[in-house]
Amino acid sequence: MTDRNSELPPQKSHAPHSKAGVWRKKLAWLGPIASTVLFVVALGVLWHIIAGMDYAKLKEAFFSVGLEYIGIALAFTIVSYCLLTCYDALALWQLKVKVPYRTTALASFTSYAISFTLGFPLLTAGTVRYWIYSGRGVRPSIIASLTVIAGFTFWIGMGTVLAWCLLRKAVVLSNLVYTELGFVYAVGYGAAIAIAGYFIWVSLKRRSIRVKNWQLELPGFRVSLGQMLIGAADTCAGAAVFYALMPHVNLGFETFLAVYVFAVMIGMFSNIPGGAGVFETIMLLALSRYPREEVFGALILYRIIYYLIPFVIALSILGAYEIFSRMRPIIQAQTKRPKMD
């Protein structure tokens, strides 16, 4: 009698794969742990800064911002969110998908207004986009690709603005934030080289990224150039909202822009909704030479104008959109019903 086990092919050892899986699981925890540590440290520093403020001066600074400056901030907010709709429009053009601009504007505005406040943009913005675009027959894979391409637009624009401002205002920035001039130049040149390298990389031939069974063809030079220009313009408009709310702080816009972009980037990396706490802490530390009450008062107004108001409007629009979507079949059925004599 032959041994049945001897007829079976030798089994491969999965020990290396198991060890790799264990390490991946361990490394997966680094992101949440780093985000939590960053958030706790930022809150501690922010609390220390706020505790030393004169609340009478803070109230005065908050209410002393003139209506004309609030109007300018609102105008730049509208400009910024209009430019954000171009993120989706450019991505759809790259993906060769035709969607009416009104649908693109609806999906883009609501997804960004909600993800900016709730955080986790791939999840929140992707969900809102799926809700709207799927109703227009756009496939989930296209929506996922659109979300990623729009994210590329954001980061390319931010990186370009950061490099430009750091290299142009390196001396002023190094004095403002008490940092070595060489370090400022190093970060500026590093960002510039990274952006230039990406443009060269996508210009040489078609590039794509693959995650399991999902593949995305990256934009070429022309679309990437459009991403850079739109992203940079949106970044400047968003910074102008905050800048307009600090009329009494004597600081050049390009210098302020570099600080703003750095604070936004760190807030995004933290994965904390809206970068809350992290963004404020970095801005207060970087602008520590100026009255804290004025800077913090402007921060509160900035949160209200650029985050809270669009968030409330987006929720209202989505609620109206859902009601209309449910009522439309009923209205269409009633209009098609034959009239009785």
C-alpha positions in Angstrom: 0.0 0.0 0.0 1.4 3.3 -1.0 1.3 6.3 1.3 -1.3 8.8 0.1 0.8 11.7 1.4 3.7 10.6 -0.8 1.4 11.2 -3.9 0.7 14.8 -3.0 3.0 17.6 -4.3 5.3 19.2 -1.7 3.6 22.2 -0.1 5.4 25.5 -0.3 6.2 27.3 2.8 4.3 30.5 3.5 6.6 31.6 6.3 8.1 34.6 4.4 4.7 35.7 3.2 3.4 35.5 6.7 6.3 37.5 8.1 5.8 40.1 5.4 2.1 40.3 6.3 2.9 40.7 10.0 5.3 43.6 9.2 2.7 45.2 6.9 0.2 45.1 9.7 2.7 46.6 12.1 3.7 49.4 9.7 0.0 50.1 9.0 -0.3 51.3 12.6 2.4 53.9 12.2 0.2 56.3 10.3 -2.6 56.4 12.9 -0.1 56.5 15.8 1.9 59.4 14.1 -1.4 61.3 13.5 -2.5 60.9 17.1 0.9 62.0 18.5 0.9 65.0 16.1 -2.7 65.9 17.1 -2.0 65.6 20.9 1.2 67.7 20.6 -0.5 70.3 18.5 -3.4 70.6 20.9 -0.9 70.9 23.8 1.0 73.7 22.1 -2.2 75.4 21.0 -3.7 75.3 24.5 -0.5 76.8 25.9 -0.6 79.6 23.3 -4.3 80.3 23.9 -4.0 80.3 27.6 -1.6 83.2 27.5 -3.9 85.4 25.4 -5.8 88.4 26.5 -9.4 87.5 25.7 -10.5 91.1 25.7 -8.0 91.8 23.0 -9.0 88.6 21.2 -12.6 89.7 21.2 -11.6 93.1 19.9 -9.5 91.6 17.2 -12.3 89.3 16.1 -14.9 92.0 15.8 -12.5 94.7 14.5 -12.2 93.1 11.1 -14.1 95.4 8.8 -17.0 94.2 6.6 -15.0 95.1 3.5 -12.3 92.6 4.5 -14.9 90.0 5.2 -16.4 90.7 1.8 -13.0 90.2 0.2 -12.5 86.9 2.1 -15.9 85.7 0.9 -15.1 86.7 -2.7 -11.8 84.7 -2.6 -13.7 81.8 -1.1 -16.0 81.7 -4.1 -13.0 82.0 -6.4 -11.3 79.1 -4.7 -14.3 76.8 -4.8 -14.9 77.7 -8.4 -11.4 76.7 -9.2 -11.9 73.4 -7.3 -14.6 72.5 -9.8 -11.9 72.6 -12.5 -10.1 69.8 -10.6 -13.0 67.4 -11.5 -13.4 68.9 -15.0 -9.8 68.4 -15.8 -9.8 64.9 -14.4 -12.9 64.0 -16.5 -11.2 65.4 -19.6 -8.2 63.2 -18.9 -10.4 60.2 -18.5 -12.4 61.1 -21.7 -15.7 61.1 -19.8 -18.3 63.6 -20.8 -20.4 64.9 -17.9 -22.5 68.2 -17.9 -20.6 71.0 -16.0 -23.5 71.5 -13.7 -23.0 67.9 -12.5 -19.3 68.4 -12.2 -19.7 71.6 -10.2 -22.2 70.0 -7.9 -20.0 66.9 -7.2 -16.8 68.9 -6.9 -18.1 71.7 -4.6 -20.0 69.4 -2.2 -17.2 66.8 -2.1 -14.6 69.3 -1.2 -16.7 71.3 1.2 -17.5 68.2 3.1 -14.0 66.5 2.9 -12.3 69.8 4.0 -14.3 69.7 7.2 -14.6 66.0 7.9 -11.1 65.0 6.7 -10.2 61.6 5.1 -10.6 63.1 1.6 -10.3 59.8 -0.3 -13.2 58.4 1.7 -15.5 61.4 2.2 -14.9 63.1 -1.2 -15.0 59.8 -3.0 -18.4 58.9 -1.4 -20.0 62.2 -2.3 -18.7 61.9 -5.9 -20.0 58.4 -6.2 -23.4 59.5 -4.9 -23.7 62.2 -7.6 -21.7 60.8 -10.6 -23.1 57.3 -10.4 -26.5 58.8 -11.0 -25.2 60.0 -14.3 -23.9 56.6 -15.3 -20.3 57.1 -14.4 -18.6 53.8 -13.4 -17.1 53.4 -9.9 -13.6 52.8 -11.3 -13.9 56.1 -13.2 -15.0 57.9 -10.0 -12.0 56.4 -8.1 -9.6 57.5 -10.9 -11.2 61.0 -10.9 -10.7 61.3 -7.2 -7.0 60.4 -7.4 -6.3 62.7 -10.4 -8.0 65.6 -8.5 -5.7 64.8 -5.6 -2.7 65.0 -7.9 -3.9 68.5 -8.9 -4.1 69.6 -5.3 -0.6 68.4 -4.4 1.1 69.6 -7.6 -0.4 73.1 -7.1 0.6 73.2 -3.4 4.1 72.0 -4.1 4.6 74.5 -6.9 3.5 77.4 -4.7 5.6 76.2 -1.8 8.8 76.0 -4.0 8.1 79.4 -5.6 7.6 81.2 -2.2 10.5 79.5 -0.4 13.0 80.3 -3.1 11.8 83.9 -3.6 11.4 84.8 0.1 14.0 82.5 1.7 15.7 85.3 3.7 12.5 86.8 5.0 11.1 83.4 5.9 14.2 82.2 7.7 14.1 85.4 9.9 10.3 85.0 10.4 10.3 81.4 11.7 13.9 81.5 13.2 15.2 78.9 10.7 18.5 78.5 9.0 18.6 80.0 5.6 20.2 76.9 4.1 17.3 74.8 5.4 14.7 77.0 3.7 16.6 76.9 0.4 17.0 73.1 0.7 13.2 72.6 1.2 12.5 75.0 -1.7 14.9 73.4 -4.1 13.7 70.0 -3.0 10.1 70.8 -3.8 11.1 72.4 -7.1 13.2 69.4 -8.1 10.3 67.0 -7.1 7.8 68.9 -9.3 10.2 69.2 -12.2 11.1 65.5 -11.9 7.5 64.5 -12.0 6.9 66.6 -15.1 9.9 65.0 -16.9 8.8 61.6 -15.7 5.3 61.9 -17.2 6.5 63.6 -20.3 8.9 60.8 -21.5 6.2 58.2 -22.0 2.7 57.2 -20.7 2.8 56.4 -17.0 0.3 54.5 -14.9 -0.1 53.3 -11.4 -1.6 49.9 -10.5 -3.3 48.8 -7.3 -4.3 45.1 -7.5 -6.7 45.0 -10.4 -7.2 48.8 -10.7 -5.0 50.8 -13.0 -4.8 54.5 -13.6 -3.1 56.2 -16.5 -1.4 59.3 -15.2 -1.9 62.6 -17.1 0.8 63.7 -19.5 2.7 67.0 -19.7 -0.2 69.2 -21.0 -2.8 68.0 -18.4 -0.1 68.1 -15.6 0.7 71.7 -16.6 -3.1 72.5 -16.3 -3.1 70.8 -12.9 -0.2 72.8 -11.7 -1.8 76.2 -12.8 -5.2 75.4 -11.5 -3.9 74.0 -8.2 -1.6 76.9 -7.7 -4.3 79.5 -8.4 -6.7 77.7 -6.0 -4.0 77.6 -3.3 -3.4 81.3 -3.7 -7.1 82.1 -3.5 -7.5 80.0 -0.3 -4.5 81.8 1.3 -6.0 85.1 0.2 -9.1 84.4 2.3 -7.0 84.1 5.4 -4.7 87.0 4.4 -7.6 89.4 3.9 -8.8 88.7 7.5 -5.5 90.0 8.9 -5.5 93.7 7.7 -3.4 94.9 10.6 -0.6 92.4 10.2 2.2 93.9 8.1 3.4 90.8 6.2 4.0 90.3 2.5 1.6 87.9 0.7 4.3 85.6 -0.7 5.9 85.2 2.7 2.5 84.5 4.2 1.7 82.1 1.4 4.7 79.9 2.2 3.6 79.6 5.8 0.0 78.9 4.9 0.9 76.2 2.4 3.3 74.5 4.9 0.6 74.6 7.5 -2.1 73.2 5.2 0.3 70.4 4.0 1.1 69.3 7.6 -2.6 69.5 8.5 -3.4 67.2 5.5 -0.6 64.7 6.4 -2.0 64.5 9.9 -5.3 63.1 8.6 -7.1 65.1 11.2 -10.5 66.5 9.9 -9.7 69.9 8.4 -6.2 69.8 10.0 -8.0 71.2 13.1 -5.5 72.2 15.8 -2.4 71.3 13.7 -3.0 74.1 11.1 -3.8 76.7 13.9 -0.7 75.7 15.9 1.7 76.0 12.9 0.2 79.4 11.9 0.4 80.8 15.4 4.0 79.6 15.9 5.2 80.8 12.5 3.5 84.2 13.0 4.6 84.5 16.6 6.1 87.9 15.9 2.7 89.4 15.4 -0.1 89.9 18.0 -1.4 86.4 18.8 -4.9 87.7 19.4 -5.1 89.2 15.9 -3.8 86.0 14.3 -6.1 83.7 16.3 -9.1 86.0 15.6 -8.3 85.7 11.9 -8.0 81.9 12.2 -11.5 81.7 13.7 -13.0 83.9 11.0 -11.1 81.8 8.3 -12.5 78.6 9.7 -16.0 80.0 9.6 -15.8 81.6 6.1 -13.8 78.9 4.2 -14.9 75.8 6.0 -18.1 76.1 8.0 -20.2 78.2 5.6 -19.4 76.0 2.5 -19.9 72.9 4.6 -23.4 74.0 5.6 -24.3 75.0 2.0 -23.0 71.7 0.7 -25.1 69.7 3.2 -28.2 71.8 2.2 -27.5 71.3 -1.5 -27.1 67.5 -1.0 -30.3 67.4 1.0 -32.2 69.2 -1.8 -30.5 67.0 -4.4 -31.6 63.8 -2.7 -35.2 65.1 -2.3 -35.4 66.1 -5.9 -33.9 62.8 -7.0 -36.6 60.9 -5.1 -39.4 63.2 -6.3 -38.4 63.2 -10.0 -39.8 59.8 -10.9 -43.1 60.7 -9.2 -43.2 64.0 -11.1 -42.4 62.4 -14.4 -45.0 59.7 -13.8 -47.6 62.4 -13.1 -46.7 64.4 -16.2 -47.0 61.3 -18.4 -50.3 60.2 -17.0 -53.1 60.6 -19.6 -55.7 63.3 -18.8 -59.2 62.1 -18.2 -62.0 63.9 -20.1 
